[in-house]
Amino acid sequence: MSWLGEFRIWSRVAVTAALAWATVAGAQSGAANEPIYMYRGDDRAARLVDKAKAEGKLVLYTSLATTESLPLTQAFEKKYGIKVEMWRAVSEKVVQRTVAEAQGKRFAVDVVETNGPELEMLTREKLLSEFYSPYLADLPASALPAHRQWVSDRVNFFVVAYNTTKVRRDELPRSYEGFADPKWKGRIGIEATDHEWLATLVKHWGKDKGMAFFRRLADLKPDVRKGHTLLSELVAAGEVPVGLTVYNTYAESMKRRGGPVDWVPVEPVVGRPQGVAVARNAPHPYAALLFADFLLSPEGQELFNSMGRVPVSRKVKTELNDFTYTMVDPATVLDEAQVWEKTWNELFLGQ
């Protein structure tokens, strides 16, 4: 399910939670943690480690796959001797659990690491807090929302993946506009819920140019499949020769395993942010901040890179992010969810 689809579910949850949350917000201000999160003194590094070790543990809620989240938490535990209690679920469930616990005045979570739009939802519910990290200086401006309630620590890029036995690399257009050519009919596929890709390209190109492209693409009736993993697998199998909205992390993983798959960052490349946030009412605020530091540091970012996840830091150079791109704006597209979902469904799903 795309995050726009998840937003519809989340909206229903939020309506029933509104009255309860007013009481929770008043009872728990989170003010005690703000000086910890924003401290910039010369002794910050040593102080943070000492006090985090005294806390002894942190609680992490994440949607990151266990194949990556476990190595990350284990590396943190080995470095600092601080236990990480991790709960992993899809991003929708991460949001629902965080809010439900706040409604019950049970503040268990210290760090949330999940998709940008879901973090934006938690920001609007005043469950997160701005924090300072020296590693913020290593991030591009697109990784830092204006409110600074969460920070992008990794990115999913929509790229063109292709089966190397079905398509030659030099056949591929340099821009998405080239895929509107009738010669691609019957050879291309898209993921069924990628409304934010459409929204971002239309905003990037302008409404007239953007919608003209998507109408031409829809006329070719691309193969529409539910799930980015499935689309990647179908490209590898040759059933879908070219996938236009494959996450480059998935394509890269299959390529590294020896599959007949490669990918190219066709312009304009759209990035979808994932991020890290510290909970406003975290019971272990020092450990929470130290973990956020770790994920954003060159060490943590290189760990992401080594596992095929796209790092955000400019300190880590990799082919996974070495190209020009435009980022999905979670706040803007979240506000316009119904408009873009309706447009997408009419074009590609016949709804």
C-alpha angles and dihedrals in degrees: 000000000000120000089251089059090047089051091064090055091044091052091059090050092049093054093057091043098051100092094042092050093056089063093044094050091052094048097049117039098170088218093134092066098048096082089050094051095046100041113131104171122140089253093054098114097049094039093050094051094046095049093042090053089050089055087051101199147029135206118231127193112193144159092205111122115260090240086071105022094056096053089047095051092042091053090051092048092049093050099046107018090235117137118234116208103200130195114188127194140133113295094256090058091047089058094044094050094047092051095042092054091049090052088055091047089243107134105188106142122087103176132024118198115180145103119333097240092052090050087051088055091054090047090057089051090054094239097126134063137215113250138188124229127169087226093066086083089066094058128090117247090252089066093061120070112211092249092051091214090133135011131215111247099170139010139217111214122204104227138163111262121189140186106248092212092054104037135034118227092232090058092066118099118239091228132042088240088074091065090066087073110112090235088078094059110125093013104077136071138187135194114260099235105039096126092139091058090056093045094050095048092048090051090046096049099031126255099277097048094037097050092043089057095048093048090053090047092050090052088063089058098223118208105269116207130177114237132031092234091054092048090052091049092050090052090051090050092050093238089116106032094196129023114199098192105038119142106243091224090063094046092046092050092053091045091052089052090057099258120152090255135115133163141209131201098239113195131287092035114198121210124204112204127227117188153181128239137178117228116248091225097035112162090211103039097162093051090045092054092045090053091050088050090051094052092049096043122097087253094056093040091052089052089056089049094049090055094050095258116132113249121215101205117104087218091073114065117197139150086244091076105013098118141072115276144165121227131229108246103224094196097049097043091042089058090049097042098124094049095052095040090052091049092049095047092050093050102042109014100040092234 
